Amino acid sequence: MRSPTRTQPFYTIQPLSVNCDPVQAGCRAILQVVERYFNTEGPMEAEDHYCIPPLSRIDLEEVLERIEDMKYFVLHAPRQTGKTSTLKALAETLNSTGRYGCVYVNVEGAQTAGEDVARAMRTVLSQLAERAELMLQDGFLHSVWMQLLENFGGGSALNVTLSRWARAARRPLVLLIDEVDTLRGDSLLALLRQLRAGYDLRPHAFPQSVILCGVRDVGNYFVSSSSAGGSVNTGSCFNINAGSLRLEDFTEQEMRQLLGQHTAETGQRFQPRAVERIWELTAGQPWLINALAYQVCFKDKMGRDRSRPVTVGAIDQAKETLIVNRVTHLDQLAYALSEERVRRVILSMIAGSPGYEYSKRDLAYVQDLGLVAASGPVRMANPIYAEVIPRRLTTVQEFELEGRGTSGWHIRPDGSLDLTALLAGFQDFFHEHSEAWLERYGHREAGPQLVLYGYLRHVVKRGGRITWEYAVGRGRSDLVVEWPRPGRPLADRPLKQVIECKVVGEKKGLESTIGKGLEQTVWYMDRCGAEAGHLVVFDLRPNKSWEERVFRRDPEPGAPPITVWGL
């Protein structure tokens, strides 16, 4: 049951019975919780949260077979997809059978030890001992681990402790080790090697099965090791891995099931288009689905009225709120952009370049992080991440532009957006500032497009919306600018204009680039239902003067309404 001191988002206050002595009761009212809610922090609790049964999201039969067959293996997935909830549900299931003694332990606390192996193992062993007593009422580890650490040191203490515990236990042991990839360098390698060293002793003198869980596939990536003086592949240290499993995002059916629980319990409906929009924006990412629904149904004042259905406009506003508020989940992803291997992949995707600019190892890393889809063509994992990335990359540029203010010169008297005037202004801005900003972004093709995006967003965000579409491998990127029609809100059939961005290559030349770009712009306009288009061509070849590079070509009579801009 919930703790009486825990703050709940919604409750009713019921007065005590007239026969109740408030002094003896210690209160003057009883708080009766009447609603579950969408969870955005920590493991799922079915009593408190709308939820999908965690074990329904994995192939439970396969997992149980691996445990029965005494396998050691990996379960991994991006952050906040339900890994911990799944492990805890699995531990409860295994312990309920009476066949195993299963302990879940989170070793993230050992991260602060860095490569101090002894200190890291002290944290791991102490947490393991505490969990064993809580989950199995087994105090054996508490009685031995400190002495064993002192006697054998960090390089062997975990191995010896697990061996003695397994021999003393009444049932075969199963360990579920969460956040294992937060351990650093030699500390992670020491843990993996000690598990491997005792593998042949299972099940009587070592745990029968071990599941390692984290964001990364700890069975196959490189870590920096001080003792080795370089990088070490974890696969060589954990070559007993029976194979890695990935916890996938929600299916569309699971998303609908989750939202349906709220409707069933409160009567508040999600309009069909709102449900579709949640799926479009999240592509099934569990935290994003819960966060959008929580923002709309519990944080938004109008959304708390259960008689009001959830609309697609409310979902779009919730998305914008999450991004603007820089919620932790999205900020963690944006923080990854400081890593060079992440930037290699993301900047190449922004530029629409083919994948030769990054390695398969770089791609696997961003897939493990959840930034890029795990399968299929290389693409951002979902439209929200796709929107967050260029926003974060251009944050400093937008901040500097804010200091200049805006006089509204880009707005026509009827309130419509004069995008042509805005792009003409960008030509002057690019001439004056491009050198400094291109150097900051550090990518020949993505840099100019990010400068354009930052410039446009600074203005468009004040009344409209700008969306970046990645065209990976197609040598371009696409922007869609939406602005409300005069006298209408943005959600009511906004005016759409497409901006296609291309960079002139050394071999193709300007006219060839323009010809291909016009074809692509027409295609994209048709796809988006845009009423006008702009092709922006960046010619950064060193032998070209600014006067040669800058131009404007308006559409010919009868031709598609596309203006070509040279920079």
Secondary structure, 3 states (H helix, E strand, C coil): CCCCCCCCCCCEEEECCCCCCHHHHCCCEEEECCCCECCCCCCCCCCCECCCCHHHHCCHHHHHHHHHCCCEEEEECCCCCCHHHHHHHHHHHHHHHCCCEEEEEECHHHHHHCCCHHHHHHHHHHHHHHHHHHHHCCCHHHHHHHHHHHHHCCCCHHHHHHHHHHHHCCCCEEEEEECHHHCCHHHHHHHHHHHHHCHHHCCCCCCCEEEEEECCCCCCCEEEECCCCEEEEHHHHCCCEEEEEECCCCCHHHHHHHHHHHHHHHCCCECHHHHHHHHHHHCCCHHHHHHHHHHHHHHCCHHHCCCCCECHHHHHHHHHHHHHCCCHHHHHHHHHHHCHHHHHHHHHHHHCCCHHHCCHHHHHHHHHHCCECCCCCCCECCHHHHHHHHHHHCHHHHHHHHCCCCCCCCECCCCCECHHHHHHHHHHHHHHHHHHHHHHHCCCCHHHHHHHHHHHHHHHCCCCEEEEEEECCCCEEEEEEEECCCCCCCCCCCEEEEEEEEECCCCCCHHHHHHHHHHHHHHHHHHHCCCEEEEEEECCCCCCCHHHHCEEECCCCCCCCEEEEEC
